[in-house]
Amino acid sequence: MIEMSRADFEVLVSEALDEVPPELAGLIDNVAVFVEDDAPPSDPELLGIYEGIPLTERGNWYGGVLPDRITIYRNPTLAICETVEDVVDEVNITVVHEIAHHFGIDDARLHELGYG
């Protein structure tokens, strides 16, 4: 397992968000992104999670709700990486994966696209 401070990991997540193409970033609506050290005990190897209502499921009723939440988990990510470059790659993949859920793309399609 590679060692990396939370602050350095948060920078990688921020940089991954900055890499989202502007035409897609402009469509992201009402989402907050967080970094947590550990995944939930029920799924300790989870690298990230999207919690909310995907854009494809929002209707006219949608409004006045708390932001959707994307959480990227530091320790599970570090546990599967051997180099800093691996961490950068995995963070990028995980961030794209969770943003895709916001756009209504399911896990099966993400796996087909290489973001599983």
C-alpha positions in Angstrom: 0.0 0.0 0.0 1.3 3.4 -0.9 1.3 6.2 1.7 -0.2 9.6 0.8 -1.5 12.3 3.1 -5.2 13.2 3.0 -4.3 16.7 1.8 -2.3 15.3 -1.2 -5.1 12.9 -2.0 -7.6 15.7 -1.9 -5.4 17.6 -4.4 -5.6 14.6 -6.8 -9.4 14.5 -6.5 -9.5 18.2 -7.3 -7.2 17.8 -10.2 -9.4 14.9 -11.5 -12.4 17.2 -11.3 -10.5 19.9 -13.2 -9.9 17.3 -16.0 -13.7 16.9 -16.6 -14.3 18.5 -20.0 -16.0 21.9 -19.7 -19.0 20.9 -21.7 -19.7 18.1 -19.2 -18.6 20.0 -16.1 -21.2 22.7 -17.0 -23.9 20.1 -16.9 -23.1 18.8 -13.4 -25.9 20.2 -11.2 -26.2 20.3 -7.4 -23.4 17.9 -6.5 -20.8 18.2 -3.7 -17.6 16.1 -3.8 -16.0 14.8 -0.6 -13.0 12.8 0.4 -13.3 10.3 3.3 -10.5 8.2 4.6 -12.4 4.9 4.9 -15.3 3.3 3.1 -18.3 2.2 5.0 -17.8 -1.0 7.0 -20.4 -2.7 4.9 -18.2 -2.3 1.8 -14.6 -1.6 3.0 -13.1 -1.9 -0.5 -15.3 0.7 -2.1 -13.3 3.4 -3.9 -16.1 5.9 -4.4 -19.9 6.4 -4.3 -22.5 8.6 -5.8 -25.5 9.3 -3.6 -28.3 11.3 -5.1 -30.8 11.6 -7.9 -29.2 11.2 -11.3 -30.0 13.9 -13.9 -31.9 11.4 -15.9 -34.4 10.8 -13.1 -35.0 14.4 -12.1 -38.3 15.9 -13.1 -40.2 19.1 -12.7 -40.6 18.3 -9.0 -36.8 18.5 -8.4 -35.8 21.6 -6.5 -35.0 22.7 -3.0 -33.1 19.5 -2.2 -29.7 19.0 -0.7 -26.9 18.5 -3.1 -26.1 15.0 -4.4 -22.9 13.6 -2.9 -19.9 12.0 -4.5 -17.4 10.6 -2.0 -14.0 9.3 -2.9 -12.4 7.0 -0.3 -8.7 7.5 0.3 -7.5 4.3 2.1 -9.2 1.7 -0.1 -7.7 3.5 -3.1 -4.2 3.6 -1.6 -4.5 -0.1 -0.7 -4.8 -1.2 -4.3 -2.1 1.1 -5.7 1.7 0.5 -5.8 2.8 3.9 -7.1 1.7 7.5 -7.1 1.0 7.2 -10.8 -1.4 4.3 -9.9 -3.2 6.5 -7.4 -3.5 9.3 -10.0 -5.0 6.9 -12.5 -7.3 5.3 -10.0 -8.6 8.6 -8.7 -9.3 9.8 -12.2 -11.2 6.6 -13.0 -13.2 6.8 -9.8 -14.1 10.4 -10.2 -15.3 9.9 -13.8 -17.2 6.7 -12.7 -19.1 8.6 -10.0 -19.8 11.6 -12.2 -21.1 9.2 -14.8 -23.6 7.9 -12.2 -24.8 11.6 -11.8 -25.5 11.5 -15.5 -27.5 8.3 -15.2 -24.9 5.9 -16.6 -25.0 2.5 -14.8 -22.1 0.2 -13.7 -22.6 -2.2 -16.6 -22.0 0.6 -19.2 -19.1 2.0 -17.2 -17.4 -1.3 -17.2 -17.9 -1.5 -21.0 -16.3 1.9 -21.3 -13.3 1.0 -19.0 -14.4 2.9 -16.0 -15.6 -0.1 -13.9 
